[in-house]
Amino acid sequence: MSRAVAVQALDAAADASAGELAASLSLPLLAPGEPVPTGLLAVLQVGSGGLALQPAGPRASGPVCVDFSAPALRHRRRGGQNELLGRALGVGKRPAMRVLDATAGLARDAAVLADLGCEVLLAEREPLVAALLAAGLEQGALADDAWVRGLVARLQLHRGDARSLPPAALAELDAIYLDPMFPERRKSAAVRKEMALLQQLLEGDAAADAGEGLLDWALASPVARVVVKRPLRAPFLGGREPSHSLRGKAVRFDVHVLRSLTP
Ligand SMILES: C[S@@+](CC[C@H](N)C(=O)[O-])C[C@H]1O[C@@H](n2cnc3c(N)ncnc32)[C@H](O)[C@@H]1O
């Protein structure tokens, strides 16, 4: 995906960090204020507030970032789809559940789980998305708001494929959650905008692996449950029939129960 993204500092103070980030992600670097060349899909902006991915082009929407202080995230907290996600994973069946979000993305779902009291290990294999997550976690840990700091303290990032996690880390988990890329049909404009950008950036990856391999790996892991998020009318991931499904208005959670969560 990296071909279509460049890194740019928003001001001279962020110049050195932008250079380091561009080198670590093997992305081209633009000087502060330099016009964005045509053909770029987005610019990864580095500033005092962290990182933001700004789509390029004349009708581009606003920047996408991981902001655990965002009001939208707070308002997503309880009810509806979030409550369904918690139920699918069996939140409440044991205290402080440990969940691996094996497809972390922008951590919208992981933040909901952390808010529900879970300890969440976030795996993200795409380096640029992992960089956005790391920056969001760093900013969140410094937030004035104790709720945000508490949330972020329950989130831990693994930069890399979930399948590269060591057996010792897997042994500590209660459940694995998967939300592999799927052609976007979600209703919320904000979610659609973010996911559309991610989808564009990760097109090749999604085509190469739509999540079937990850599900097989998760089902062979020593966890009590594996939950897969799917659009309402999508077929079961990899054709694997779940133990049961919880259906919301726009999405479905397919629950594979492997053993009991209750001690
Ligand atoms: C649809 S997005 C997930 C969105 C996320 N649930 C959220 O709430 O923001 C899927 C993400 O999973 C990542 N991914 C896919 N397969 C992965 C794997 N095997 N290990 C780690 N990350 C993976 C992709 O890079 C992408 O960022």
The ligand as a Tripos MOL2 file, in Angstrom:
@<TRIPOS>MOLECULE
LIG
   27    29     1     0     0
SMALL
NO_CHARGES

@<TRIPOS>ATOM
      1 C1        -11.6560   -3.9740    8.8320 C.3       1 LIG1
      2 S1        -10.1600   -3.4960    9.6020 S.3       1 LIG1
      3 C2        -10.5790   -3.6910   11.3050 C.3       1 LIG1
      4 C3        -11.3070   -2.5130   11.8860 C.3       1 LIG1
      5 C4        -11.3680   -2.5600   13.3930 C.3       1 LIG1
      6 N1        -12.2230   -3.6240   13.8670 N.3       1 LIG1
      7 C5        -11.8030   -1.2430   13.9790 C.2       1 LIG1
      8 O1        -12.7620   -1.2350   14.7670 O.co2     1 LIG1
      9 O2        -11.1860   -0.2040   13.6640 O.co2     1 LIG1
     10 C6         -9.0820   -4.8800    9.3870 C.3       1 LIG1
     11 C7         -7.6410   -4.6340    9.8490 C.3       1 LIG1
     12 O3         -7.0450   -5.8850   10.1630 O.3       1 LIG1
     13 C8         -5.7000   -5.8710    9.7680 C.3       1 LIG1
     14 N2         -5.3130   -7.2950    9.5970 N.ar      1 LIG1
     15 C9         -5.7990   -8.1710    8.6920 C.ar      1 LIG1
     16 N3         -5.2560   -9.3860    8.8760 N.ar      1 LIG1
     17 C10        -4.4160   -9.2960    9.9350 C.ar      1 LIG1
     18 C11        -3.5640  -10.2270   10.6140 C.ar      1 LIG1
     19 N4         -3.4510  -11.4940   10.1960 N.pl3     1 LIG1
     20 N5         -2.8520   -9.7940   11.6890 N.ar      1 LIG1
     21 C12        -2.9370   -8.4880   12.0840 C.ar      1 LIG1
     22 N6         -3.7150   -7.5530   11.4570 N.ar      1 LIG1
     23 C13        -4.4490   -7.9540   10.4050 C.ar      1 LIG1
     24 C14        -5.6980   -5.0570    8.4850 C.3       1 LIG1
     25 O4         -4.4030   -4.5150    8.2270 O.3       1 LIG1
     26 C15        -6.7300   -3.9740    8.8230 C.3       1 LIG1
     27 O5         -6.1160   -2.8460    9.4110 O.3       1 LIG1
@<TRIPOS>BOND
     1     1     2 1
     2     2     3 1
     3     2    10 1
     4     3     4 1
     5     4     5 1
     6     5     6 1
     7     5     7 1
     8     7     8 2
     9     7     9 1
    10    10    11 1
    11    11    12 1
    12    11    26 1
    13    12    13 1
    14    13    14 1
    15    13    24 1
    16    14    15 ar
    17    14    23 ar
    18    15    16 ar
    19    16    17 ar
    20    17    18 ar
    21    17    23 ar
    22    18    19 1
    23    18    20 ar
    24    20    21 ar
    25    21    22 ar
    26    22    23 ar
    27    24    25 1
    28    24    26 1
    29    26    27 1
@<TRIPOS>SUBSTRUCTURE
     1 LIG1         1 GROUP 0 **** ****
